Amino acid sequence: MKFDAMDKFNLHSERKERSKVLVLILIIILFTVVFILLVYLNSVKLSRIELVILGLSDDFKQDFYAIIKDKTILLTILPNFDDRIEQLYYIEKIKIHHVSIKKIIFSISEKKPYCIVYDRNNGIFYQITKDFIVLRKIFNNSILNYYIVSIDFPKIFNKGEKIEFLNNKIDLYNEDYQLSEIIVDKGNIFGIPVKHKNIILFGTFVDKVKLKNLRLLFSFMDDKKEDVRFSRIKYIDFTYSDIARIIFE
């Protein structure tokens, strides 16, 4: 039996129609699977899966977990998730290295401390960022690793708060590698480079001898009681020419 031209045309049309139907069915199945997957991912909270948080200090890690634990897996893979998380005051950059229904790995770059602010009024050391956001209160001798800015504050600041008392003038002092301390008193900023240490009219400074003296004092503190001792610090006295003293209450 031979096919004429009309039969061939009809057969081709039938195959074409069946192909369209098959493609349509596949698209429907695909969209259904994707929809079900999205609904599932949007129902699974991060608190139900394993979270690996790399790059954050323990105190910030706890805060970060508290913020994201009630979010869903779907929210973590959305394009704006990174931008929203990087608005946190202690996060510089975040990357997600692995995402599955059982485990997510976060790699985070923590904002670096800019300097230490010592509140002479309340006896508190603050670790702050370059934009003057309080990262944390410091209760150990890591304060010696940064520039020390000494100010009288009328209030106690919490983590994430911005210290409005400082301004961009502080950048100039931190660019001078010879400067060890900045004194801010009644809105006036004073700083003395080590090479001008004999000029005491403009404020006080911390030279290498004083820092050595401070490190020696801290080395005698019992590590287990260090936090308690720091909470009793009333003032760090830099007024002497060759030593630095810690004044306790």
Buried (B, 14 or more C-beta within 10 A) or exposed (E): EEEEEEEEEEEEEEEEEEEEEEEEEEEEEEEEEEEEEEEEBEEBBBEEBEBEBEBBEEEBBEBBBEEBEEBBBBBBEEEEBBEEBBEBBBBEEBEBEEBEEEEBBBBBBBBEBBBBBBBBEEBBBBBBBEEBBBBBBBBBBEBBEBBBBBBEBEEEBEBEBBBEBBEEEBEEBBEEEEBBBBBBEEEEBBBBBBEEBEEEEEBBBBBEBBBEBBEEBBEEBEEEEBEEBBEEBEBBEBEEEEBBBBEEE
